[in-house]
Amino acid sequence: IIDCLQAKLDVHFSDDVNFGEGILNDYFDQVNRKQLFNINDLILIDLYFICLESAKTTEGIYSITFYDKLMKRLINQKRISPETDLILNNVLLNNIDLAFKYGRENYVERVIEISNSIMTEIHDFQRRPILSLVEWKYYLKFKHDFVAAEQSFTNATLFARLVGDTYLENKLKEEWKLDTTT
């Protein structure tokens, strides 16, 4: 797990998938055969998504077909435990950019539903502003609904303010400005 987390950071900061490919080559085939993912599997899947984001090719495990098959299993993942749900939520929200990048409206929609459900069930609303950000991007990109997007933006900034995170609140405002002025 530690190696996987370290590789994830290395890939993220270097944009070089080679830092993660060794671990993926060793373990990802086992994970890919599963229908139900445990915490360790989800951490490995998180590494895979980071590598996919940085990959220079769309072949093999970095193909869109492979991504689609994995996402379908992830969004249909049965709830195992609160701990697993927390990690699943993090993996889904951490990597939602890929669903936007590939134009997968149904994945974004399901991630919003799943994340909402998980946060409510385990009473962990720490990522609520991020989920609201995902919602507003979904409304703008796929539904072209500015009013709903604006409501999600308001929810995001209100929650950030409520928890006293002015840095996050300012970053959300910057992101909103970027999304609505381009």
Secondary structure, 3 states (H helix, E strand, C coil): CHHHHHHHHHHHHHCCCHHHHHHHHHHHHHHHCCCCCCHHHHHHHHHHHHHHHHCCCCCHHHCHHHHHHHHHHHHCCCCCCHHHHHHHHHHHHHCHHHHHHCCCHHHHHHHHHHHHHHHHHHCCCCCHHHHHHHHHHHHHHHHCCHHHHHHHHHHHHHHHHHCCCHHHHHHHHHHHHHHHHC
